[in-house]
Amino acid sequence: MRHNPRVSALVDIAADLRSSLLRAGYHPDALLEVLGADAHDALGRSEPVPARRAARDAGEIGTLIRLFLLGDELPQAQVAAALRPLDIERAAAAGLLERGGDGLRAGLDLRPIDTGAGTRWILSDLDDNVRRRDLPADHVLGVGHASLSLLRATPTTPAGTVLDLGTGCGIQAVHAASYAQRVTATDVNPRAIMLAEATAALNELDVELLTGSWFDPVAGRRFDRIVANPPFVVGTGAVTHTYRDSGLSLDGASRLVIEQVPNLLASGGSAALLASWAHVHGEDWRSRVSSWLPDHGIEAWILQRDVADPALYVGTWQRDAGLDPRDESAQLQAQEWLDTFAAAEVTGVGFGFVYLRSIDGPTEVLAEDLRHEFGDPLGPEAARHFERTQWLRDADLPRSRFDVAPTAALERVYRAGSRGWEQVATRIHRSDGPRWQHEIDDETAAVLAGMRGDGLALEELVAMLALASGDESLGDEETEAMVSAAADSVRALVLHGLITPA
């Protein structure tokens, strides 16, 4: 790790702490085994009592669960036994532990996760989920829903250099270390860099850590992949917590990142970003986000996962900061926030993923809604999306052969009518990935039924179907029009992985 000649006290104890966690078996599967599914789920809902009951008779791993995940104060001898060979005096001096009344409690959150390369341990500040506390301005957020969403949405194809912009506790940098040769992580918050450094040391990973605002620490450099979970809260521009507030009004933080990231991408490089954008009266959100991109050199895939009502959005982020909406100060803040939205004619706040890829040519943008539920990680799909768009850019569709994806299925939808069941739609959908579905007409369904990788090219298949229809009046122009229409349908289905080039 490289960022400062001064090595923090947390880094000093990392080797002994790693030994204690390995010895105790403090890993995700063990947590589920000790707690059981119900108590584990309750802990995820910030309900500590079921987990505490399950952990209290679970020996040393139960002690670690109560200490670091539940925030319990425990007897010194019990903590010392669970953390051996780590000396608890050194742990307290480093800030890992705090002295309570007659015992010890955690000074930091320490949790195991599996990022896809086995168990990793992440250090962060304690939040207020299990113990009420005011979060200071330099609070370092732990592993939350947003960071896990980005982790699952980031492609893990091998990369030479990766930049984690706004690293926080270091979770994205830790993830990147499993697929990159070199990882650089930045943050404006010195405390975040300190904890990310300790997280890297705890996992025996080499990460370059740089302190500074936005892109300043890496000015002039380029990377093969960039990941960013920036402080994207759409707000007034006030900064109360650095992990979420950028100091830029409305969606200025997302705009800044999307505008500047292309300048840091190496040739063929890509980026996976979390972002939020304002829905403004009279303006299409797709046009708003697309306008932040350069005119040349970028292919963008923008996916909107959710849209929040302004009042719900403000209330959600106030609760995130531990504010009670009944308090006068919280109400004054909410009033200012909503006044800002009203002045800018904000009707909602969108949230989602922005994927960018460096290309040699005019900028291309696909912005679409992905607001239905799906369970598979999005990262592999993003990598395949750019592979498909590259193929479509170069392909001669009429002369190409295709297979229907093995995870695709055709369904016909009927509803009761005056003459019995009447077909109202034909759909093809995927059962994997983001579970895209398309409504298609009968002609496209017939083309799909005839597709074989070792069979006819698209133009041949269309001609055969025209001949089979018995319409002998079709001329060359009509046939060309049919092929062109089929190619348009095929292009959309290839783009969403419903059919694949042979």
Stockholm file with secondary structure:
# STOCKHOLM 1.0

chainA/1-502         MRHNPRVSALVDIAADLRSSLLRAGYHPDALLEVLGADAHDALGRSEPVPARRAARDAGEIGTLIRLFLLGDELPQAQVAAALRPLDIERAAAAGLLERGGDGLRAGLDLRPIDTGAGTRWILSDLDDNVRRRDLPADHVLGVGHASLSLLRATPTTPAGTVLDLGTGCGIQAVHAASYAQRVTATDVNPRAIMLAEATAALNELDVELLTGSWFDPVAGRRFDRIVANPPFVVGTGAVTHTYRDSGLSLDGASRLVIEQVPNLLASGGSAALLASWAHVHGEDWRSRVSSWLPDHGIEAWILQRDVADPALYVGTWQRDAGLDPRDESAQLQAQEWLDTFAAAEVTGVGFGFVYLRSIDGPTEVLAEDLRHEFGDPLGPEAARHFERTQWLRDADLPRSRFDVAPTAALERVYRAGSRGWEQVATRIHRSDGPRWQHEIDDETAAVLAGMRGDGLALEELVAMLALASGDESLGDEETEAMVSAAADSVRALVLHGLITPA
#=GR chainA/1-502 SS CBSCSSCCHHHHTHHHHHHHHHHHTCSHHHHHHHHHHHHHHHHHTTCHHHHHHHHTTSHHHHHHIIIIISCCCEEHHHHHHHHTTSCHHHHHHTTSEEECSSEEEESSEEEEEECSSSEEEEEECCCSSSSCCCCCTTCCCCSCHHHHHHHHHSCCSCEEEEEEESCTTSHHHHHHTTTEEEEEEEESCHHHHHHHHHHHHHTTCCCEEEESSTTGGGTTCCEEEEEECCCCCCBSSCCSCTTTCCSSSBTHHHHHHHHHGGGGEEEEEEEEEEEEEEEETTSCHHHHHHTTSCSEEEEEEEEEEEEECHHHHHHHHHHHTTCCTTSHHHHHHHHHHHHHHHHTTEEEEEEEEEEEEEEEEECEEEEEECCSCCCSCSHHHHHHHHHHHHHHHHCCGGGCCEEECTTEEEEEEEEEETTEEEEEEEEEEESSTTCCEEECCHHHHHHHHTCCTTSCCHHHHHHHHHHHTTCTTCCHHHHHHHHHHHHHHHHHHHHTTSEEEC
#=GC SS_cons         CBSCSSCCHHHHTHHHHHHHHHHHTCSHHHHHHHHHHHHHHHHHTTCHHHHHHHHTTSHHHHHHIIIIISCCCEEHHHHHHHHTTSCHHHHHHTTSEEECSSEEEESSEEEEEECSSSEEEEEECCCSSSSCCCCCTTCCCCSCHHHHHHHHHSCCSCEEEEEEESCTTSHHHHHHTTTEEEEEEEESCHHHHHHHHHHHHHTTCCCEEEESSTTGGGTTCCEEEEEECCCCCCBSSCCSCTTTCCSSSBTHHHHHHHHHGGGGEEEEEEEEEEEEEEEETTSCHHHHHHTTSCSEEEEEEEEEEEEECHHHHHHHHHHHTTCCTTSHHHHHHHHHHHHHHHHTTEEEEEEEEEEEEEEEEECEEEEEECCSCCCSCSHHHHHHHHHHHHHHHHCCGGGCCEEECTTEEEEEEEEEETTEEEEEEEEEEESSTTCCEEECCHHHHHHHHTCCTTSCCHHHHHHHHHHHTTCTTCCHHHHHHHHHHHHHHHHHHHHTTSEEEC
//
